[in-house]
Amino acid sequence: MKNSCLLICTLFLAVTGYAQSSLETALKEIERNNPDLKAAVAGLDEDRLANRSETLLANPEIEFNYLWGADDIGGRRDVRISQTVDLATLSGLKSEKGVCLDELAALKYEARRLEILQEARDLCIELVYFNTLMEELDDHLARSTSLVEAYEKRMVAGGATILDLNKAKLHLAAVQGQVNRSENERESVRSRLRTLNGGNDFRFDATGYDLSDNLPADFETWFSEASDKNPMLAYVRKEVTLGQKQLAIDRMSAAPELSVGYMSEIRTEEKFRGVTVGVSIPLWSSSNRIKRARAGVAAATSRQHAAEQAFYQRLKDLYRQASALKTNAVQMRASLADTDYRDYLLSALTRGEISMIDFLVENDLYYDALQQTLDAERDYYHALAALKVF
């Protein structure tokens, strides 16, 4: 008995190579074809180009003036070229801010990518569930069909009544209805996967789950690793860094801006050329910008702390749920293996040891337990998949 339970647990936790490779291939295909991800990649490139523009100096100014004078004086032509230089750009702070913005854009894309792949993974789990269920229902349908055929022959031979045959036919109709409903639901899942796959045909016929990444043995150790990799946590942390960079830039904006350039003044009889230097003194706006930047850093820090606390509680709940669901699924699979008497029931019915009612009730009890077992396994894999996002 001990060896039997061990074998059942091993089979339950084992990963079929086909299922694993199919899931890996399916997710990669969806990542390659998904229209939302393609749009997100284009948006990422657009954001990076926009961020680079913030690291550059202000545009140079070119000015030309033509002034008319009296006939005895003549006209005057002025040409002026100037460039404003701010300390934040020269010191590299704006460039560092641009790097932060690029990283935020990349983290936003990564979060969207994981969201779409999580949806695809959940749908693949649903598809595995229906593939497995349909295999069992097809077997159930074949047994029910054989039962009707056997009783039709027995009735002709005078060994069965019309009541027994009608019971067998009603049971067959009920099983056929369940097969049709399950097939419709499976096709709905396939349709949603095709949508995620950019409208391309999607094949995923696996009947085994991918458990190569089993439930982590120690939650706290795993959490510290997961929190370092999670893109949403990285995003709120990077927002704090960005706020600090912006605060440093706004503090530097309190310093005067320098404008340097070249100017030429040409008159009828005289020419003047030289260097121009100007200073812009931020008397009114810098103080408010610094206060706003400080408030932004404080708000980003608060968002980071709130996100980290919510992340910890969410993962702890998911871990607890997955652990309980795993125990339940393993127990139900073991119990189902110990109570599979389908072949015995059919032979007992044939020998007249049990009635048709007893046969149908016991048979339906088994398939109800089977579906509950498949439901429990599916729920566990959904919980495990939710943990894998992090």
C-alpha positions as CSV (number, residue, x, y, z in Angstrom):
1,M,0.0,0.0,0.0
2,K,2.8,2.3,0.9
3,N,4.6,1.7,-2.4
4,S,1.2,2.2,-4.2
5,C,0.7,5.6,-2.7
6,L,4.4,6.5,-3.4
7,L,3.8,5.5,-7.1
8,I,0.7,7.6,-7.3
9,C,2.4,10.7,-5.8
10,T,5.3,10.2,-8.2
11,L,3.0,9.9,-11.2
12,F,1.1,13.0,-10.0
13,L,4.2,15.1,-9.6
14,A,6.1,13.8,-12.6
15,V,6.3,16.0,-15.7
16,T,5.7,14.4,-19.0
17,G,8.3,15.5,-21.5
18,Y,5.6,16.1,-24.1
19,A,3.5,18.3,-21.8
20,Q,6.6,20.3,-20.7
21,S,8.0,20.9,-24.2
22,S,4.5,21.6,-25.6
23,L,3.9,24.3,-22.9
24,E,7.3,25.9,-23.5
25,T,6.7,25.9,-27.2
26,A,3.2,27.2,-26.9
27,L,4.2,30.2,-24.7
28,K,7.1,31.1,-27.0
29,E,4.7,31.0,-30.0
30,I,2.2,33.2,-28.2
31,E,4.9,35.6,-27.2
32,R,6.1,35.8,-30.8
33,N,2.6,36.3,-32.3
34,N,0.6,38.2,-29.7
35,P,-0.5,41.6,-31.2
36,D,-0.6,43.3,-27.8
37,L,3.1,42.4,-27.2
38,K,4.0,43.6,-30.7
39,A,2.3,46.9,-30.0
40,A,4.1,47.1,-26.6
41,V,7.5,46.5,-28.3
42,A,6.7,49.4,-30.7
43,G,5.7,51.6,-27.7
44,L,8.9,50.7,-25.9
45,D,11.0,51.9,-28.8
46,E,8.9,55.1,-28.9
47,D,9.4,55.7,-25.2
48,R,13.2,55.2,-25.5
49,L,13.4,57.7,-28.3
50,A,11.3,60.2,-26.3
51,N,13.5,59.7,-23.2
52,R,16.7,60.4,-25.2
53,S,15.3,63.8,-26.2
54,E,15.2,64.8,-22.6
55,T,18.9,64.3,-22.2
56,L,19.9,66.8,-24.9
57,L,20.7,70.5,-24.6
58,A,18.2,73.1,-25.5
59,N,18.0,74.0,-29.2
60,P,20.4,76.8,-30.3
61,E,18.8,80.1,-31.2
62,I,19.6,82.0,-34.4
63,E,18.5,85.6,-34.8
64,F,18.7,87.9,-37.8
65,N,17.7,91.6,-37.7
66,Y,17.7,94.2,-40.5
67,L,17.1,97.8,-39.4
68,W,16.5,100.7,-41.8
69,G,18.3,103.9,-41.0
70,A,18.3,107.5,-42.4
71,D,19.7,108.0,-45.9
72,D,22.9,109.4,-44.6
73,I,23.3,106.6,-42.0
74,G,22.3,103.5,-43.9
75,G,20.9,100.2,-42.7
76,R,22.1,97.7,-40.1
77,R,22.2,94.0,-40.1
78,D,22.5,91.9,-36.9
79,V,23.2,88.2,-36.7
80,R,23.2,86.3,-33.4
81,I,23.7,82.7,-32.6
82,S,23.3,81.5,-28.9
83,Q,23.2,78.3,-27.0
84,T,21.7,77.9,-23.5
85,V,23.6,75.5,-21.2
86,D,22.2,74.1,-18.0
87,L,24.2,72.4,-15.3
88,A,21.9,69.4,-15.1
89,T,22.7,68.4,-18.6
90,L,26.4,69.1,-18.3
91,S,26.7,67.1,-15.1
92,G,25.0,64.1,-16.6
93,L,22.0,64.1,-14.3
94,K,19.6,64.4,-17.2
95,S,21.3,61.5,-18.9
96,E,20.9,59.4,-15.7
97,K,17.2,60.3,-15.6
98,G,16.9,59.1,-19.2
99,V,18.4,55.8,-18.2
100,C,15.9,55.5,-15.4
101,L,13.0,56.3,-17.8
102,D,14.3,53.6,-20.2
103,E,14.4,51.1,-17.4
104,L,10.8,52.0,-16.3
105,A,9.6,51.5,-19.8
106,A,11.3,48.1,-20.0
107,L,9.8,47.1,-16.7
108,K,6.4,48.1,-17.8
109,Y,6.8,46.0,-21.0
110,E,8.0,43.1,-18.9
111,A,5.0,43.3,-16.6
112,R,2.7,43.3,-19.6
113,R,4.5,40.4,-21.2
114,L,4.2,38.3,-18.0
115,E,0.5,39.3,-17.8
116,I,-0.2,37.9,-21.3
117,L,1.9,34.8,-20.7
118,Q,0.1,34.2,-17.4
119,E,-3.2,34.3,-19.2
120,A,-1.9,31.9,-21.9
121,R,-0.5,29.6,-19.2
122,D,-3.9,29.5,-17.4
123,L,-5.7,28.8,-20.7
124,C,-3.2,26.0,-21.4
125,I,-3.9,24.5,-18.0
126,E,-7.6,24.7,-18.9
127,L,-6.9,23.0,-22.2
128,V,-4.9,20.2,-20.5
129,Y,-7.9,19.7,-18.1
130,F,-10.4,19.4,-21.0
131,N,-8.0,17.2,-23.0
132,T,-7.7,14.8,-20.0
133,L,-11.5,15.0,-19.3
134,M,-12.4,14.3,-22.9
135,E,-10.2,11.2,-22.9
136,E,-12.0,9.9,-19.9
137,L,-15.4,10.9,-21.3
138,D,-14.7,9.2,-24.6
139,D,-14.0,6.0,-22.6
140,H,-17.2,6.6,-20.6
141,L,-19.1,7.1,-23.9
142,A,-17.6,3.9,-25.4
143,R,-18.6,1.9,-22.3
144,S,-22.1,3.3,-22.4
145,T,-22.5,2.6,-26.1
146,S,-21.3,-1.0,-25.6
147,L,-23.8,-1.4,-22.7
148,V,-26.7,-0.3,-24.9
149,E,-25.6,-2.6,-27.7
150,A,-25.2,-5.5,-25.3
151,Y,-28.7,-5.0,-23.9
152,E,-30.2,-4.7,-27.3
153,K,-28.8,-8.1,-28.1
154,R,-30.0,-9.5,-24.7
155,M,-33.5,-8.1,-25.3
156,V,-33.7,-9.9,-28.7
157,A,-32.6,-13.1,-26.9
158,G,-35.2,-12.6,-24.2
159,G,-32.6,-12.0,-21.4
160,A,-33.4,-8.3,-20.7
161,T,-36.5,-6.1,-20.4
162,I,-37.3,-2.9,-22.2
163,L,-36.9,-1.0,-18.9
164,D,-33.3,-2.0,-18.6
165,L,-32.6,-1.1,-22.2
166,N,-34.3,2.3,-21.7
167,K,-32.1,3.0,-18.7
168,A,-29.0,2.2,-20.6
169,K,-30.1,4.5,-23.5
170,L,-30.9,7.3,-21.1
171,H,-27.5,6.9,-19.5
172,L,-25.9,7.0,-22.9
173,A,-27.7,10.2,-23.8
174,A,-26.6,11.8,-20.6
175,V,-23.0,10.9,-21.2
176,Q,-23.2,12.1,-24.8
177,G,-24.5,15.4,-23.6
178,Q,-21.6,15.7,-21.2
179,V,-19.2,15.0,-24.0
180,N,-20.8,17.7,-26.2
181,R,-20.7,20.3,-23.4
182,S,-17.1,19.5,-22.6
183,E,-16.0,19.7,-26.2
184,N,-17.7,23.1,-26.6
185,E,-15.9,24.4,-23.6
186,R,-12.6,23.1,-24.9
187,E,-13.2,24.8,-28.2
188,S,-13.9,28.0,-26.4
189,V,-10.5,27.8,-24.6
190,R,-8.8,27.0,-28.0
191,S,-10.5,30.1,-29.5
192,R,-9.2,32.3,-26.7
193,L,-5.7,30.9,-27.2
194,R,-5.9,31.6,-31.0
195,T,-6.8,35.2,-30.2
196,L,-3.7,35.5,-27.9
197,N,-1.7,33.8,-30.7
198,G,-2.6,36.6,-33.1
199,G,-5.4,34.7,-34.8
200,N,-3.0,31.9,-35.9
201,D,-4.0,28.3,-35.4
202,F,-3.0,26.9,-32.0
203,R,-2.3,23.2,-31.3
204,F,-1.8,22.0,-27.7
205,D,-3.0,18.5,-27.2
206,A,-1.1,17.7,-24.0
207,T,-2.8,15.7,-21.3
208,G,-0.2,16.2,-18.6
209,Y,0.8,19.2,-16.5
210,D,4.2,20.8,-16.3
211,L,5.5,20.5,-12.7
212,S,9.2,20.9,-13.4
213,D,8.9,23.9,-11.0
214,N,7.4,22.4,-8.0
215,L,5.9,24.3,-5.0
216,P,8.9,26.0,-3.2
217,A,9.9,24.2,-0.1
218,D,10.6,27.3,2.0
219,F,8.3,30.3,1.5
220,E,10.6,33.0,3.0
221,T,13.7,32.0,1.0
222,W,11.7,31.8,-2.2
223,F,9.9,35.2,-1.5
224,S,13.2,37.1,-1.2
225,E,14.2,35.7,-4.6
226,A,10.8,36.4,-6.1
227,S,10.7,40.0,-4.8
228,D,14.0,40.7,-6.5
229,K,12.7,39.5,-9.9
230,N,9.2,40.9,-9.9
231,P,8.9,43.7,-12.5
232,M,6.1,45.6,-10.7
233,L,8.1,45.8,-7.5
234,A,11.2,46.8,-9.5
235,Y,9.0,49.4,-11.2
236,V,7.9,51.2,-7.9
237,R,11.5,51.0,-6.7
238,K,12.8,52.6,-9.9
239,E,10.1,55.3,-9.5
240,V,11.8,56.3,-6.2
241,T,15.2,56.5,-8.0
242,L,13.7,58.5,-10.8
243,G,12.1,60.9,-8.2
244,Q,15.5,61.4,-6.6
245,K,17.1,62.1,-9.9
246,Q,14.4,64.7,-10.7
247,L,14.9,66.3,-7.3
248,A,18.6,66.7,-8.0
249,I,17.8,68.2,-11.4
250,D,15.3,70.6,-9.9
251,R,17.8,71.7,-7.3
252,M,20.3,72.4,-10.0
253,S,17.7,74.4,-11.8
254,A,17.9,76.9,-9.0
255,A,21.4,77.8,-10.3
256,P,21.6,80.4,-13.1
257,E,21.5,79.1,-16.7
258,L,24.4,80.2,-18.9
259,S,23.9,81.4,-22.5
260,V,26.9,81.8,-24.8
261,G,27.0,82.7,-28.4
262,Y,28.3,84.8,-31.3
263,M,26.9,88.2,-32.5
264,S,27.7,90.2,-35.6
265,E,26.5,93.8,-36.2
266,I,27.1,95.2,-39.7
267,R,26.5,98.8,-40.6
268,T,27.2,100.6,-43.8
269,E,30.6,101.8,-42.7
270,E,31.3,99.7,-39.5
271,K,31.3,96.1,-38.6
272,F,31.1,94.7,-35.1
273,R,31.6,91.0,-34.2
274,G,32.0,89.3,-30.8
275,V,31.0,86.8,-28.2
276,T,27.8,87.2,-26.2
277,V,27.2,85.8,-22.7
278,G,23.9,85.8,-20.9
279,V,22.6,84.5,-17.5
280,S,19.1,83.5,-16.7
281,I,18.3,83.8,-13.0
282,P,15.4,81.5,-11.8
283,L,13.9,83.8,-9.2
284,W,10.3,82.6,-9.2
285,S,9.9,79.0,-10.4
286,S,12.7,76.9,-8.9
287,S,11.4,76.9,-5.3
288,N,8.1,75.4,-6.4
289,R,9.7,72.8,-8.6
290,I,11.9,71.6,-5.7
291,K,9.0,71.3,-3.4
292,R,7.1,69.3,-6.0
293,A,10.0,67.0,-6.6
294,R,10.4,66.4,-2.8
295,A,6.7,65.5,-2.7
296,G,7.1,63.2,-5.6
297,V,9.9,61.3,-3.9
298,A,7.8,60.9,-0.7
299,A,4.8,59.7,-2.7
300,A,7.0,57.2,-4.7
301,T,8.5,55.9,-1.4
302,S,5.0,55.4,0.1
303,R,3.9,53.5,-3.1
304,Q,7.0,51.3,-2.8
305,H,6.3,50.3,0.8
306,A,2.6,49.7,0.1
307,A,3.4,47.6,-3.0
308,E,6.0,45.5,-1.1
309,Q,3.6,44.8,1.8
310,A,0.7,43.9,-0.6
311,F,3.1,41.7,-2.7
312,Y,4.2,39.8,0.4
313,Q,0.7,39.1,1.6
314,R,-0.5,38.1,-1.9
315,L,2.3,35.6,-2.3
316,K,1.9,34.2,1.2
317,D,-1.8,33.6,0.5
318,L,-1.1,32.1,-2.9
319,Y,1.6,29.8,-1.4
320,R,-0.8,28.7,1.4
321,Q,-3.6,28.0,-1.2
322,A,-1.3,26.1,-3.5
323,S,0.0,24.0,-0.7
324,A,-3.5,23.0,0.5
325,L,-4.7,22.4,-3.1
326,K,-1.7,20.1,-3.8
327,T,-2.4,18.0,-0.7
328,N,-6.1,17.7,-1.7
329,A,-5.3,16.8,-5.3
330,V,-2.8,14.1,-4.4
331,Q,-5.2,12.6,-1.9
332,M,-8.1,12.6,-4.4
333,R,-5.9,11.0,-7.1
334,A,-4.9,8.3,-4.6
335,S,-8.5,7.7,-3.5
336,L,-9.6,7.5,-7.1
337,A,-7.0,4.9,-8.0
338,D,-8.2,2.7,-5.1
339,T,-11.9,2.9,-6.1
340,D,-11.7,2.2,-9.9
341,Y,-14.1,-0.8,-10.2
342,R,-15.5,-0.1,-13.6
343,D,-14.4,-3.4,-15.1
344,Y,-15.7,-5.3,-12.1
345,L,-19.1,-3.5,-12.3
346,L,-19.5,-4.4,-15.9
347,S,-18.7,-8.1,-15.3
348,A,-21.0,-8.2,-12.3
349,L,-23.8,-6.7,-14.3
350,T,-23.3,-9.3,-17.1
351,R,-23.4,-12.1,-14.5
352,G,-26.6,-10.7,-13.0
353,E,-25.0,-10.0,-9.6
354,I,-26.1,-6.4,-9.6
355,S,-29.0,-4.6,-11.1
356,M,-28.9,-2.0,-13.9
357,I,-29.7,0.7,-11.4
358,D,-26.8,-0.3,-9.1
359,F,-24.5,-0.4,-12.1
360,L,-25.4,3.1,-13.3
361,V,-25.3,4.6,-9.8
362,E,-21.8,3.1,-9.0
363,N,-20.5,4.0,-12.5
364,D,-21.7,7.6,-12.2
365,L,-20.2,7.9,-8.7
366,Y,-16.8,7.0,-10.1
367,Y,-16.9,9.5,-12.9
368,D,-18.1,12.2,-10.5
369,A,-15.1,11.5,-8.3
370,L,-12.9,11.5,-11.4
371,Q,-14.1,14.9,-12.5
372,Q,-13.7,16.2,-8.9
373,T,-10.1,14.9,-9.0
374,L,-9.4,16.6,-12.3
375,D,-10.9,19.8,-10.9
376,A,-8.7,19.6,-7.8
377,E,-5.5,19.1,-10.0
378,R,-6.5,21.9,-12.3
379,D,-7.0,24.3,-9.3
380,Y,-3.6,23.3,-7.9
381,Y,-1.8,24.0,-11.2
382,H,-3.6,27.4,-11.5
383,A,-2.3,28.3,-8.1
384,L,1.2,27.1,-8.9
385,A,1.1,29.0,-12.2
386,A,0.1,32.2,-10.3
387,L,3.2,31.8,-8.2
388,K,5.4,31.2,-11.2
389,V,4.6,34.7,-12.5
390,F,6.7,36.1,-9.7
